[in-house]
Amino acid sequence: MATIELKDVIKSYGGVEVIHGVSLEIADHEFMVFVGPSGCGKSTLLRMVAGLETVTDGDVLIGDKQVNALEPRYRDIAMVFQDYALYPHMTVRENMAFGLKMRKASDAEVKERLAEAADILQITPLLDRKPGQLSGGQRQRVAMGRAIVRRPSAFLFDEPLSNLDAKLRVDMRTQIKRLHALLKTTTIYVTHDQVEAMTLADRITVLRNGYIEQVGTPFDLYERPANLFVAEFIGSPAMNMVKARYVVEDGKAEAVIRDDLRITLPQYRLQNGVEVVLGIRPEHLEPSQFRAHGDAITLPAMTKILEPLGSDVIALCELGGLELTARLTPGRVSRAGESIDLVFDTAHIHLFEAQGGRRVQALTHNSVQ
């Protein structure tokens, strides 16, 4: 097992810098997920840890050892790729044993490790098949088994589930989570899917354009996003965002969306009259007849589009020219075009600067910060 640390890591291609001085510490046994949109640098960072990309500047440390110049095979890591990278002419058994045999492991050791990994991943009946005879999920388990048999200090996963259908992705997430709980191997997992990130990670690193936007637990990122980018990226459906002005009059703070639409707020460390963006998650909007109002405001709205998802209904609602998404339980709305009164729960408001997008801390404890 090992810690992994990035110290002021820079990556350039020619004169173009794509990773901009990234620093990050990953604890022993931790499951860290790199998440972000395409082109944000997450796979490039992973490949630098693996030794598949050179580091332009800064340091990569695995277990307190600087590995910048070390070849991948000497870094004591195992990588699972998006495309499985299995040898099509070899059986599952041969694919899984290949790396061990290259390292001159004894036949007895190969047999023991292979049996252990096959049992963990429940692929023992597949050992004599070739990759072309396997489903996508089975191939991914074989790729994971090949990594397990090496007993590395760290696992690196590069979007391993992106080629699978939706049901298989859910099944494989469970397999990977169970695997980490069993082996407790330090893991870095790259994905563009924020649901994967939220369900798998001990901590998440959100990346954009080669910079780290925020590092934290799934709960931290969901409840206390550092900026507008993280707030919109984490959560499905995405957080509702409404432009407003922050106004304090007679000691009372409000978000003024329009002259006739004002939301009472706790006081923030903001200049009076400054432009802000008010965020509220879809699950914090409810039809008024189903909720005690408390610290909330009720607004008349109309449902425009309903998306039934079984346990939830995603409702696109219009409030006097504003469009907001609400996550509702079935039965709370019945049809598109229905008039409802939505309770806007001010206890769950997030506030961001319009310029720069930084999260603003409230001066009181009435709102989730």
Secondary structure, DSSP 8 states (H G I E B T S, - for coil): ---EEEEEEEEEETTEEEEEEEEEEE-TT-EEEEE-STTSSHHHHHHHHHTSS--SEEEEEETTEE-TTS-GGGS-EEEE-TT----TTS-HHHHHHHHHHHTT--HHHHHHHHHHHHHHHT-GGGTTS-GGGS-HHHHHHHHHHHHHTT--SEEEEESTTTTS-HHHHHHHHHHHHHHHHHH--EEEEEES-HHHHHHH-SEEEEEETTEEEEEE-HHHHHHS-SBHHHHHHSSSS--EEEEEEEEEETTEEEEEEETTEEEEE--BS--TT-EEEEEE-GGGEEEGGGS--SSEEEEEEEEEEEEE-SS-EEEEEEETTEEEEEEE-TTS--STT-EEEEEEEGGG-EEEETTT-BB--BSSSSS--
